[in-house]
Amino acid sequence: MPHAVATASAPYDLSGRTAIVTGSSTGNGRAIAVALAQCGADIIGVDLHPGQPKGFEEDAPHTHDLVQRDYGVKSAFVQGDVTLEETWEKVMRTALEMTGRVDILVNNAGILGKVGPVHEATLAQWQLVMNINVNAVFLGIRAVIPTMLAQESRSGGVRGTIITISSNAAYHGAPEKAPYCASKGALISMNRALAVDYGRQGIKCVIVSPGIIATALNAQELADPSRCQNYRSQTPWPRFGRVDEVGSAVLFLASDASDYCNGTDLAMDAGYIQA
Ligand SMILES: NC(=O)c1ccc[n+]([C@@H]2O[C@H](COP(=O)([O-])OP(=O)(O)OC[C@H]3O[C@@H](n4cnc5c(N)ncnc54)[C@H](O)[C@@H]3O)[C@@H](O)[C@H]2O)c1
């Protein structure tokens, strides 16, 4: 007998769900917040700075104003450093006051850190990258899991979704970026472990690993013609990626359309190849 094909009527509808997005003020984080809000999610943005960096539409509305204005969702912004436990206490207080729930956490805030030969890096430079790119992700995950576990599961069995932004650099050994590559690799291993630990309880733990997306993070590198050319030759696609495409990948993983994707690492790098 053929299997019945059940299709949800609106698998991308996130109405009534609350999403926390770190690094929400610019780049990928801003696009992720917009993509989730477009589908109805209420947004709590977290960032060191409320606005965008110089040269990146710094006069445009802040993300939390934009999503409220354009999509009518609830939105709050917590200005803080994701490496601090007190920031996460504030984020959780804000979420529980705003909607009483946390359905989606997007661990997006990250830095490239010092670029150069690793034997010339200081311990402080190494630790800075690990602290923001890995330790802060641990703090965020630890903060949301008790609330997610206490929530009723939806029909697909999901109580909460944790999406962490890694990078194709975790796989390709990007030159002179050992701390960054190590930090992004750690997230992939952590995600697999979390998927095992929390999958049966309905917490979907997934990764998005983007390739080259033009943002403030890599603006300096992409302005260097030879580095930019290297990236182009390693990207078998007519262009680099866009932040809204990272938003779309996250939206898929945040939605019911991906409910059987626990542990998944979604590469969206146009088939990037290391020369
Ligand atoms: N741009 C790319 O090509 C690319 C590729 C792969 C992965 N990524 C990943 O995507 C994520 C976002 O990168 P982006 O390119 O949008 O960078 P970005 O520099 O444009 O934005 C990062 C945001 O994170 C915030 N942030 C940094 N440290 C923080 C801290 N300690 N506390 C709170 N907020 C903090 C910044 O203020 C900024 O708003 C990062 O994890 C990055 O590693 C980017």
The ligand as a MOL file (V3000), in Angstrom:
LIG
                    3D

  0  0  0     0  0            999 V3000
M  V30 BEGIN CTAB
M  V30 COUNTS 44 48 0 0 0
M  V30 BEGIN ATOM
M  V30 1 N 29.8450 36.7510 5.7020 0
M  V30 2 C 30.2310 35.5320 5.3520 0
M  V30 3 O 30.7910 35.3100 4.2750 0
M  V30 4 C 29.9920 34.3840 6.2930 0
M  V30 5 C 30.2430 33.0890 5.8170 0
M  V30 6 C 30.0230 32.0160 6.6530 0
M  V30 7 C 29.5690 32.2130 7.9230 0
M  V30 8 N 29.3400 33.4820 8.3780 0 CHG=1
M  V30 9 C 28.8550 33.6330 9.7480 0
M  V30 10 O 27.6540 34.3850 9.7830 0
M  V30 11 C 27.5570 35.0300 11.0590 0
M  V30 12 C 27.2360 36.5030 10.8610 0
M  V30 13 O 28.2820 37.0530 10.1000 0
M  V30 14 P 28.1300 38.3610 9.2160 0
M  V30 15 O 28.9130 38.1020 7.9960 0
M  V30 16 O 26.7470 38.7890 9.1390 0 CHG=-1
M  V30 17 O 28.9910 39.3570 10.1370 0
M  V30 18 P 28.7910 40.8940 10.5140 0
M  V30 19 O 30.1050 41.3070 11.0620 0
M  V30 20 O 28.2160 41.6190 9.3560 0
M  V30 21 O 27.6990 40.8480 11.6760 0
M  V30 22 C 27.9630 40.2440 12.9120 0
M  V30 23 C 27.0660 40.8620 13.9480 0
M  V30 24 O 27.3450 40.2060 15.1950 0
M  V30 25 C 27.4820 41.1810 16.2010 0
M  V30 26 N 28.3670 40.6920 17.2670 0
M  V30 27 C 29.6770 40.3800 17.1470 0
M  V30 28 N 30.1710 40.0280 18.3460 0
M  V30 29 C 29.1450 40.1020 19.2320 0
M  V30 30 C 29.0320 39.8910 20.6190 0
M  V30 31 N 30.0890 39.5090 21.3640 0
M  V30 32 N 27.8370 40.0770 21.2130 0
M  V30 33 C 26.7610 40.4730 20.4820 0
M  V30 34 N 26.8190 40.6960 19.1630 0
M  V30 35 C 27.9960 40.5290 18.5410 0
M  V30 36 C 28.0830 42.3920 15.4990 0
M  V30 37 O 27.8640 43.5970 16.2300 0
M  V30 38 C 27.3420 42.3510 14.1680 0
M  V30 39 O 26.1210 43.0770 14.2290 0
M  V30 40 C 28.8810 34.7910 11.7740 0
M  V30 41 O 28.7360 33.7250 12.6850 0
M  V30 42 C 29.8110 34.3980 10.6440 0
M  V30 43 O 30.8730 33.5920 11.0810 0
M  V30 44 C 29.5420 34.5790 7.5830 0
M  V30 END ATOM
M  V30 BEGIN BOND
M  V30 1 1 1 2
M  V30 2 2 2 3
M  V30 3 1 2 4
M  V30 4 1 4 5
M  V30 5 2 4 44
M  V30 6 2 5 6
M  V30 7 1 6 7
M  V30 8 2 7 8
M  V30 9 1 8 9
M  V30 10 1 8 44
M  V30 11 1 9 10
M  V30 12 1 9 42
M  V30 13 1 10 11
M  V30 14 1 11 12
M  V30 15 1 11 40
M  V30 16 1 12 13
M  V30 17 1 13 14
M  V30 18 2 14 15
M  V30 19 1 14 16
M  V30 20 1 14 17
M  V30 21 1 17 18
M  V30 22 2 18 19
M  V30 23 1 18 20
M  V30 24 1 18 21
M  V30 25 1 21 22
M  V30 26 1 22 23
M  V30 27 1 23 24
M  V30 28 1 23 38
M  V30 29 1 24 25
M  V30 30 1 25 26
M  V30 31 1 25 36
M  V30 32 1 26 27
M  V30 33 1 26 35
M  V30 34 2 27 28
M  V30 35 1 28 29
M  V30 36 1 29 30
M  V30 37 2 29 35
M  V30 38 1 30 31
M  V30 39 2 30 32
M  V30 40 1 32 33
M  V30 41 2 33 34
M  V30 42 1 34 35
M  V30 43 1 36 37
M  V30 44 1 36 38
M  V30 45 1 38 39
M  V30 46 1 40 41
M  V30 47 1 40 42
M  V30 48 1 42 43
M  V30 END BOND
M  V30 END CTAB
M  END
